[in-house]
């Protein structure tokens, strides 16, 4: 029994590290988003804005990819390991909310990798900001439902 507790602590404690790294990536995304969206106007040939936009796109792709290909999977595995059927059901609902924001993020990234035209950037940043807010709230709830809920069982 002691060995099983040690395994659970080692296994699911690692999920905390994955989440921590991911949340650091989220912070970098928020900083790059704020740096760019704080500008009043964008002009073609504005190299500073273009560099900030490139950084935002990279942070956006890194964050979304880590969520889809690493974090969500680990959270679901944890919920399955603890037999948390209600948490897994809730996570499916949350994933649908998260997934709807992925299209906005991917479309934003694709558009601004292909163009130097910044004329609609302000409106696109606003739409992206709304999608990210929805995404962050849903992800935080997923973490609470599938990871934080099992904290005492892991300790």
C-alpha positions as CSV (number, residue, x, y, z in Angstrom):
1,X,0.0,0.0,0.0
2,X,2.8,2.4,0.8
3,X,4.4,1.6,-2.5
4,X,1.1,2.4,-4.3
5,X,1.0,5.8,-2.5
6,X,4.6,6.5,-3.6
7,X,3.7,5.6,-7.2
8,X,0.7,7.9,-7.2
9,X,2.7,10.7,-5.7
10,X,5.4,10.3,-8.3
11,X,3.0,9.8,-11.2
12,X,0.5,12.6,-10.5
13,X,3.0,14.9,-8.9
14,X,4.6,15.0,-12.4
15,X,1.3,16.3,-13.7
16,X,1.7,19.3,-11.4
17,X,5.0,20.0,-13.0
18,X,3.5,19.7,-16.5
19,X,0.7,22.1,-15.5
20,X,3.2,24.5,-13.9
21,X,5.3,24.7,-17.1
22,X,2.2,25.1,-19.2
23,X,0.9,27.9,-17.0
24,X,4.3,29.6,-17.4
25,X,3.8,29.4,-21.1
26,X,0.3,30.9,-20.6
27,X,1.9,33.8,-18.8
28,X,4.3,34.4,-21.7
29,X,1.3,34.3,-24.0
30,X,-0.6,36.9,-21.9
31,X,2.4,39.2,-21.7
32,X,3.0,39.1,-25.5
33,X,-0.8,39.6,-26.1
34,X,-0.9,42.6,-23.8
35,X,2.3,44.1,-25.3
36,X,0.7,44.0,-28.7
37,X,-2.9,44.8,-27.9
38,X,-1.8,47.9,-25.9
39,X,-0.8,49.7,-29.1
40,X,-3.3,52.2,-30.4
41,X,-2.6,51.7,-34.1
42,X,-0.7,49.5,-36.4
43,X,0.9,50.5,-39.7
44,X,2.4,48.5,-42.5
45,X,6.2,48.4,-42.1
46,X,6.0,48.8,-38.3
47,X,8.8,46.3,-37.6
48,X,8.4,46.5,-33.8
49,X,4.7,45.4,-34.1
50,X,5.6,42.8,-36.6
51,X,8.2,41.3,-34.2
52,X,5.7,41.4,-31.3
53,X,3.1,39.8,-33.5
54,X,5.5,37.0,-34.5
55,X,6.3,36.5,-30.8
56,X,2.5,36.4,-29.9
57,X,1.9,33.8,-32.7
58,X,4.8,31.6,-31.4
59,X,3.5,31.8,-27.8
60,X,0.0,31.1,-29.0
61,X,1.0,28.0,-30.9
62,X,3.2,26.7,-28.1
63,X,0.4,27.2,-25.5
64,X,-2.4,25.7,-27.6
65,X,-0.2,22.7,-28.7
66,X,0.9,21.9,-25.2
67,X,-2.6,21.9,-24.0
68,X,-3.9,19.6,-26.7
69,X,-1.0,17.3,-27.0
70,X,0.2,17.1,-23.4
71,X,-1.8,18.7,-20.6
72,X,-5.4,17.6,-21.4
73,X,-4.3,14.1,-22.0
74,X,-2.5,13.9,-18.6
75,X,-5.5,15.4,-16.9
76,X,-7.9,12.8,-18.4
77,X,-5.5,10.0,-17.5
78,X,-5.4,11.2,-13.9
79,X,-9.2,11.3,-13.8
80,X,-9.4,7.8,-15.2
81,X,-6.8,6.5,-12.7
82,X,-8.9,7.8,-9.8
83,X,-12.2,6.5,-11.4
84,X,-13.6,10.1,-11.4
85,X,-16.5,9.6,-13.8
86,X,-18.2,12.9,-12.9
87,X,-14.9,14.7,-13.4
88,X,-14.4,13.0,-16.7
89,X,-17.9,13.9,-17.9
90,X,-17.4,17.6,-16.8
91,X,-14.0,17.6,-18.6
92,X,-15.7,16.5,-21.9
93,X,-18.0,19.6,-21.6
94,X,-15.0,21.8,-20.8
95,X,-13.0,20.4,-23.7
96,X,-15.8,21.3,-26.1
97,X,-15.6,24.9,-24.9
98,X,-11.8,24.9,-25.2
99,X,-11.9,23.3,-28.6
100,X,-14.1,26.0,-29.9
101,X,-11.4,28.6,-29.0
102,X,-8.7,26.6,-30.8
103,X,-10.1,27.5,-34.2
104,X,-9.9,31.2,-33.3
105,X,-6.3,30.8,-32.2
106,X,-5.3,28.8,-35.3
107,X,-7.0,31.2,-37.7
108,X,-5.3,34.1,-36.0
109,X,-1.9,32.4,-36.3
110,X,-2.4,31.3,-39.9
111,X,-3.6,34.8,-41.0
112,X,-0.7,36.7,-39.5
113,X,1.9,34.2,-40.7
114,X,0.7,34.8,-44.2
115,X,0.3,38.6,-44.3
116,X,2.1,41.8,-43.4
117,X,-1.3,43.7,-43.6
118,X,-2.0,44.8,-40.1
119,X,-5.2,46.8,-40.9
120,X,-7.5,44.3,-39.1
121,X,-5.1,43.4,-36.3
122,X,-6.9,45.4,-33.6
123,X,-10.2,43.7,-34.3
124,X,-8.5,40.3,-34.6
125,X,-6.7,40.8,-31.3
126,X,-10.1,41.7,-29.6
127,X,-11.6,38.4,-30.9
128,X,-8.5,36.5,-29.9
129,X,-8.6,38.0,-26.4
130,X,-12.2,37.0,-25.9
131,X,-11.4,33.4,-27.0
132,X,-8.4,33.2,-24.7
133,X,-10.4,34.4,-21.8
134,X,-13.0,31.7,-22.4
135,X,-10.2,29.1,-22.9
136,X,-8.4,30.0,-19.7
137,X,-11.5,29.8,-17.6
138,X,-12.4,26.4,-19.1
139,X,-8.9,25.1,-18.7
140,X,-8.7,26.3,-15.1
141,X,-12.0,24.5,-14.3
142,X,-10.6,21.3,-16.0
143,X,-7.5,21.5,-13.8
144,X,-9.7,21.9,-10.8
145,X,-12.0,19.0,-11.8
146,X,-9.4,16.5,-12.9
147,X,-6.3,17.4,-10.9
148,X,-6.8,19.6,-7.9
149,X,-9.8,17.4,-6.9
150,X,-7.4,14.5,-6.4
151,X,-4.7,16.4,-4.5
152,X,-5.4,14.8,-1.1
153,X,-5.3,11.3,-2.7
154,X,-1.9,12.0,-4.2
155,X,-0.3,13.5,-1.1
